[in-house]
Amino acid sequence: MAAISQGRRVLTDRLHVHILCVLLGIPHWLFNSLDGKVFALHEAWTAGNGFTTLLDDPADLSDVALRLPVETPR
């Protein structure tokens, strides 16, 4: 959990990482699992959280990367 809580954004296809991000209020992009359970849980329980962006296709990552703000190192 320490690694997740240090991130500003998270990209995952893991159910438990999604749940932790929701609980910690961390914006994240979510891919579905092969069995569909990640999107099913999102639809049933966490759809209104405002922190999750669903991604259906890995090709969508290039669009996501282009929309990220450029951050200067500290």
N, C-alpha and C positions, 0 to 999 in steps of 0.2 A: 504494500500500500504506500510505502514511503516514496517509491519511484513514481507512482502515478500521481501522488499529491504534489510533486515538484513540477510536473508538467503544466504548460499553459494550454496545450491541446493534445489530444490523444487520438490515435487511429487504431482501431481494433476490430476483431471479429470474435472476440471472446466475451461470453455472457457475463462472467463475474467482473471483468474490467468495465463493461458497460454499467453494471449496477454500481460499482464503486464511483465511477465518474458522475453518475446521477446524484449519488449521496453527497459527494464532495463538491458538486456544482461546477465540474470541469467540462468545458465544451469538448465534444468529441465527435469523430466520424465513425460510423458503424457499418461494417459489412455483415452480411448474413452468414450464418454457418451453413454447411452443406445440407444439414437436416432441417433447416428453416427455423430452429428454435430461438435464435437470437432475435429475428424480426418478429416472431410470434410473441415473445415476452415483451418486446418494445410496444407492440400494438396493444397488448392486453393491459399492461401495467405502467409503462413509462412514456407513452406517446406525447403527453402534454408537458414534458419537463423543460422544453426550450433550450436544452443543451446538446441535443443529439441531431446529427445530420446523417440520414441513411444514404449509403452508397451501394448501388446494385452491381456496378461493374468497376474493376480496377482501372479501366481507362478514365473513369471519372476523377481519378486522383490528379491528373494534369490540370483539370479545371479548378479543382480545390486549391492546388498549389498556386495558381495564378491569382486567386482571390485573397491569399493570405497577405496581411500587411508586412512590409519589410521592417524588420527590427534591427536596430543597431546594437552591437555588442556592448556590454557594460564595462 
